[in-house]
């Protein structure tokens, strides 16, 4: 009887693991197709028959995928790959699309991004995607909208991400666009660090609003 119970538990664990992997792959697919501006806007804002771009039949009325996407991220906080895809998807959706960014804010997407970053502080790729996502969301926000994200603890989380050498530019850009006082951290070969402010226009940044 005990062996039977153990086998049943193992089957349930395998099923759960396969389910999360499928969800992660699905979020990864959303991330890839969000490289297209029309598609990402349709996914983010939803589509109606009056839209120029419409998913499904001409008479379809499709709601935004954001609530489901964010719910999936919240349901599986420990799955680093899913969380990284999630942050990358929101980064792509918000890029150069203020209406998408506003909808992401309304759905508390920034809070989910920051939660993912806090959950996986040593996952450098995820940290970089999280910084990109926050930066792309806030880049055209009003000071009041930026304050909402700062109240979520964004400044501290992004500062921590900036301790990773490959996240420095993205963290700096996110803090800058949030209106925070930011400095660039240089990590030397001996492990010591120096901080100095960067004046854009004088020092070339390696920051890109997208990351492959």
C-alpha positions in Angstrom: 0.0 0.0 0.0 2.8 2.4 0.9 4.6 1.7 -2.4 1.3 2.4 -4.3 0.9 5.8 -2.5 4.5 6.7 -3.3 4.0 5.9 -7.0 0.8 7.9 -7.1 2.6 10.9 -5.5 5.4 10.6 -8.0 2.9 10.6 -10.8 1.3 13.7 -9.4 4.6 15.5 -9.1 5.6 14.5 -12.7 2.2 15.8 -13.9 2.6 19.1 -12.0 6.2 19.5 -13.4 5.0 18.9 -16.9 2.2 21.4 -16.5 4.6 24.1 -15.3 7.0 23.4 -18.2 4.1 23.8 -20.6 3.1 27.1 -19.0 6.7 28.3 -19.3 6.8 27.4 -22.9 3.6 29.2 -23.6 4.8 32.3 -21.9 8.0 32.0 -23.9 5.9 31.9 -27.1 4.0 35.0 -26.0 7.3 36.7 -25.4 8.6 35.8 -28.9 5.5 37.0 -30.8 5.4 40.2 -28.7 8.3 41.4 -30.9 5.5 42.4 -33.4 4.0 45.7 -32.4 0.5 44.9 -33.6 0.4 41.5 -32.0 1.7 42.7 -28.7 -0.9 45.5 -28.5 -3.7 43.1 -29.4 -2.5 40.7 -26.7 -2.0 43.4 -24.1 -5.2 45.5 -24.7 -7.5 42.9 -26.2 -9.1 43.1 -29.6 -12.6 43.8 -31.0 -14.1 43.7 -34.4 -13.4 47.4 -34.8 -9.6 46.9 -34.4 -7.5 47.0 -37.5 -5.7 43.9 -36.2 -7.9 41.1 -34.9 -7.1 37.7 -33.6 -9.6 35.0 -34.6 -12.6 35.7 -36.8 -13.7 39.2 -37.9 -16.5 39.2 -35.3 -14.3 38.1 -32.4 -14.0 40.0 -29.2 -10.9 38.9 -27.3 -9.9 40.2 -23.9 -6.4 41.0 -22.8 -4.0 38.1 -21.9 -2.5 40.2 -19.2 -4.7 39.1 -16.2 -4.0 35.4 -17.1 -0.3 36.0 -17.7 0.1 37.7 -14.4 -1.9 35.1 -12.6 0.3 32.4 -14.0 3.4 34.2 -12.8 2.0 34.6 -9.3 1.0 31.0 -9.2 4.5 29.7 -9.9 7.0 32.1 -8.2 9.7 29.4 -7.8 10.0 28.6 -11.5 12.8 30.8 -12.7 12.5 30.2 -16.4 8.8 31.0 -16.4 9.4 34.2 -14.4 12.2 35.2 -16.8 9.9 34.7 -19.8 7.2 36.7 -17.9 9.5 39.7 -17.4 10.7 39.5 -21.0 7.1 39.4 -22.3 6.1 42.5 -20.3 9.3 44.3 -21.4 8.4 43.6 -25.0 4.8 44.6 -24.6 5.6 47.9 -23.0 8.4 48.9 -25.4 7.4 52.1 -27.2 3.7 51.5 -26.4 2.5 53.9 -23.7 -1.1 52.4 -23.7 0.3 48.9 -23.2 2.4 50.2 -20.3 -0.5 51.9 -18.7 -2.6 48.6 -18.9 0.3 46.7 -17.4 0.3 49.2 -14.5 -3.4 48.8 -14.1 -3.1 45.1 -13.8 -0.3 45.4 -11.2 2.3 44.0 -13.6 5.2 45.9 -12.1 4.5 44.4 -8.7 4.6 40.9 -10.3 7.9 41.8 -12.0 9.5 43.0 -8.8 8.2 39.9 -7.0 10.0 37.7 -9.5 13.2 39.7 -9.1 13.1 39.4 -5.3 12.3 35.7 -5.6 15.4 35.0 -7.8 18.0 37.6 -6.8 21.0 35.6 -8.2 19.4 34.8 -11.6 21.2 37.4 -13.6 19.2 36.9 -16.8 15.9 37.3 -14.9 17.3 40.4 -13.1 18.2 42.0 -16.4 14.8 41.2 -17.9 13.1 42.6 -14.9 15.1 45.9 -15.1 14.2 46.1 -18.8 10.6 45.6 -18.1 10.4 48.2 -15.4 12.3 50.7 -17.6 10.1 50.1 -20.6 6.9 50.4 -18.6 7.8 53.7 -16.9 9.7 55.4 -19.7 6.7 57.7 -20.6 4.8 57.7 -17.3 3.9 60.8 -15.4 5.6 61.4 -12.0 2.5 60.3 -10.3 2.5 57.0 -12.1 6.2 56.4 -11.5 5.5 57.1 -7.8 3.1 54.1 -7.7 5.9 51.8 -8.8 8.4 53.3 -6.4 5.9 52.6 -3.6 6.1 48.9 -4.6 9.8 49.0 -3.5 11.2 49.2 -7.1 14.2 51.4 -6.2 15.7 48.9 -3.8 15.0 45.9 -5.9 16.6 47.5 -9.0 19.6 48.7 -7.0 20.2 45.1 -5.9 20.0 44.0 -9.5 22.6 46.6 -10.5 25.1 44.7 -8.3 25.3 42.2 -11.1 27.9 43.3 -13.6 25.8 42.4 -16.7 22.8 44.3 -15.3 24.4 47.7 -14.6 23.2 49.5 -17.7 19.6 48.2 -17.5 19.4 48.9 -13.8 20.8 52.4 -14.3 18.3 53.1 -17.1 15.4 51.8 -15.0 16.4 54.0 -12.0 16.9 57.0 -14.2 13.5 56.7 -15.8 11.9 56.3 -12.4 13.4 59.6 -11.4 15.7 58.1 -8.8 19.2 59.3 -8.1 21.3 56.7 -9.8 25.0 56.0 -10.1 26.9 53.5 -12.2 28.8 50.8 -10.2 32.1 49.6 -11.6 33.3 46.2 -10.3 37.0 45.9 -10.5 39.0 42.7 -10.9 40.1 42.7 -7.3 36.4 42.7 -6.3 36.3 46.3 -5.1 33.5 48.6 -6.4 33.4 52.3 -7.2 30.2 54.4 -7.8 30.0 57.4 -9.9 27.1 59.3 -11.6 26.8 59.1 -15.3 25.9 62.2 -17.3 24.2 60.9 -20.5 25.7 62.6 -23.6 29.1 62.5 -22.0 29.5 58.8 -21.4 28.1 56.3 -23.9 25.7 53.8 -22.3 25.4 50.2 -23.5 21.8 50.1 -22.6 19.3 48.6 -25.1 15.5 48.6 -24.5 15.4 45.0 -25.7 17.5 42.0 -24.8 17.8 38.7 -26.7 
